[in-house]
Amino acid sequence: MIWPKAVQDRVKLGGDREILRSYPYRSACPSTVWAELTAAAEHELFFAGYTNYFLWTQIPAFAGLIRRKAESGCRVRFLLGDPACEVTRQREVIEDVPLSVSTRIRITLDELARIGPAEGVEARFSTAEDAVNHVSLSVFRFDEQALVTPHLARLVGHDSPLLHLRRHDDAGMFDRFAEHAEELWQRAAPVTP
């Protein structure tokens, strides 16, 4: 062996090299990470969280940033859960918190409406058949980086872990999560005002 064990233990050589950072809670990821990733994206912003409402509190002047991104040619997508869906109602019972899932989705819808019609900004509801797969995994894509939250049992999103990924290999962890979100998007229904 050329490298001592101490170096080998710190150097990522396999599939885990796509993991830039992990957080035991989504809320432990600094808001600056969210803001910097959003600001740096040039081609693709895909917010595939079930509610996405926290983005407006996490990222300063988020609506204006989204509008500017779309105007500069960046594709901006929001994949949401349907607030009237049975999976949404079931999740509300499971979480049992005052700020319900459907309320958080409606906050996002209200914020998107305030952005107004903007070329390059799209929003869709995941289908009833896909809702279980959507509510259990949030994927937020910023060009070749992503923040991914696998939701744990009865916990709300901010209490679940988060992985910060950067695409490195074909069919790696980044691609697998991105493909999951794309599959949900392809079957999703457009949000109509």
C-alpha positions in Angstrom: 0.0 0.0 0.0 1.3 3.4 -1.0 -1.0 5.4 1.4 -1.1 4.8 5.1 -4.4 3.6 6.6 -5.1 7.0 8.1 -5.1 8.6 4.6 -7.1 5.7 3.1 -9.8 6.2 5.8 -10.3 9.8 4.8 -10.1 9.6 1.0 -13.3 8.7 -0.7 -12.8 6.3 -3.6 -16.1 4.6 -4.2 -19.7 5.7 -4.6 -19.6 7.7 -1.5 -17.4 10.4 -3.2 -20.6 11.9 -4.4 -21.6 12.7 -0.8 -20.2 16.1 0.0 -21.7 16.4 3.5 -24.4 14.8 5.6 -26.5 16.3 8.3 -28.5 14.4 10.9 -31.3 16.9 10.5 -32.3 18.9 7.4 -32.5 22.0 9.7 -28.8 21.5 10.6 -27.8 22.3 7.0 -27.0 26.1 7.0 -29.4 28.3 5.1 -26.3 29.7 3.3 -25.9 26.3 1.6 -29.4 26.5 0.3 -29.0 30.1 -0.8 -25.5 29.6 -2.4 -26.7 26.5 -4.3 -29.8 28.3 -5.6 -27.8 31.4 -6.6 -25.1 29.3 -8.4 -27.5 27.2 -10.5 -27.5 28.1 -14.1 -29.5 25.4 -15.9 -31.7 23.4 -13.5 -33.4 24.1 -10.2 -35.8 21.3 -9.2 -37.5 21.6 -5.8 -39.2 18.2 -5.4 -40.1 18.3 -1.7 -43.6 17.4 -0.8 -44.4 20.9 0.6 -41.4 23.1 -0.3 -42.8 25.9 2.0 -39.6 26.3 4.0 -37.6 27.6 1.0 -39.2 31.0 1.4 -38.0 31.2 5.0 -34.7 29.5 4.4 -33.5 31.6 1.4 -33.6 35.4 1.7 -35.6 37.1 -1.1 -36.3 33.6 -2.6 -39.2 34.7 -4.9 -37.0 37.4 -6.6 -34.1 35.0 -6.9 -36.4 32.4 -8.6 -37.8 35.0 -11.0 -34.2 36.2 -11.9 -33.1 32.6 -12.4 -36.0 31.8 -14.8 -35.4 35.1 -16.7 -31.8 34.1 -17.2 -32.8 30.8 -18.8 -32.6 28.5 -15.8 -35.4 25.9 -15.7 -37.2 26.1 -12.3 -39.6 23.4 -11.2 -41.6 22.7 -8.1 -43.1 19.3 -7.5 -45.6 19.3 -4.7 -47.9 16.9 -3.0 -51.6 17.5 -3.7 -53.1 19.2 -0.6 -56.4 17.3 -1.1 -54.8 13.9 -1.6 -55.4 11.0 0.8 -51.7 10.5 1.4 -51.5 14.2 2.5 -54.3 13.6 5.0 -52.7 10.4 6.3 -49.3 12.3 6.7 -51.1 15.0 8.7 -52.3 12.4 11.1 -48.9 10.8 11.4 -47.0 14.1 12.0 -49.7 15.6 14.2 -48.3 19.1 14.2 -50.2 22.5 14.0 -48.6 23.5 10.7 -50.2 20.7 8.7 -48.9 19.3 5.5 -51.8 20.7 3.4 -51.2 24.1 5.0 -47.5 24.0 4.1 -48.4 23.1 0.5 -50.9 25.9 0.3 -48.2 28.4 1.6 -46.0 27.3 -1.3 -48.9 27.7 -3.8 -49.6 31.1 -2.4 -45.9 32.1 -2.7 -45.8 30.7 -6.3 -48.9 32.7 -7.2 -47.1 35.9 -5.9 -44.2 35.2 -8.3 -46.9 35.4 -11.0 -46.7 33.8 -14.4 -43.0 33.5 -15.2 -41.5 31.8 -18.2 -39.4 28.9 -17.0 -41.1 28.4 -13.7 -43.3 25.3 -13.5 -45.3 23.6 -10.8 -46.9 20.2 -10.6 -48.7 17.9 -8.1 -47.5 14.4 -7.8 -50.1 11.8 -8.7 -52.1 10.0 -6.1 -50.2 6.8 -7.1 -46.9 8.5 -6.6 -47.7 10.4 -3.4 -46.3 7.8 -1.0 -43.0 7.8 -2.9 -42.9 11.5 -3.0 -43.8 12.2 0.7 -41.1 9.9 1.9 -38.2 11.4 -0.1 -37.4 15.0 -1.0 -34.9 15.8 -3.7 -33.8 19.4 -4.3 -31.6 19.7 -7.4 -29.2 22.6 -8.2 -27.5 21.7 -11.6 -25.0 19.0 -10.7 -25.6 19.2 -6.9 -28.6 18.0 -4.8 -29.9 18.1 -1.3 -31.8 14.9 -0.5 -34.0 14.2 2.6 -35.2 10.7 3.2 -38.1 11.3 5.6 -38.1 9.2 8.8 -41.3 7.6 10.2 -43.2 10.3 12.1 -40.8 13.1 11.7 -41.4 16.3 9.7 -38.9 17.2 7.0 -36.7 19.5 9.1 -36.1 16.7 11.6 -35.1 14.1 9.0 -31.5 13.6 7.7 -30.1 15.4 4.7 -27.4 14.4 2.2 -25.5 17.0 0.1 -24.5 15.3 -3.2 -22.5 16.3 -6.2 -22.7 14.4 -9.4 -19.6 12.5 -10.1 -20.4 9.3 -12.0 -23.1 8.0 -14.4 -25.7 6.0 -12.4 -24.2 7.2 -9.1 -26.1 8.3 -6.1 -26.9 11.8 -7.6 -28.3 10.3 -10.8 -30.4 7.8 -8.9 -32.1 10.4 -6.8 -32.4 12.8 -9.8 -34.1 10.0 -11.8 -36.5 9.3 -8.9 -37.6 13.0 -9.0 -37.8 13.0 -12.8 -40.0 9.9 -12.8 -42.4 11.6 -10.4 -42.4 14.8 -12.5 -43.2 12.9 -15.7 -46.5 11.6 -14.3 -47.4 14.7 -12.3 -50.3 17.0 -13.0 -49.8 20.7 -13.7 -50.8 23.1 -10.9 -53.6 25.3 -12.2 -54.4 28.6 -10.5 
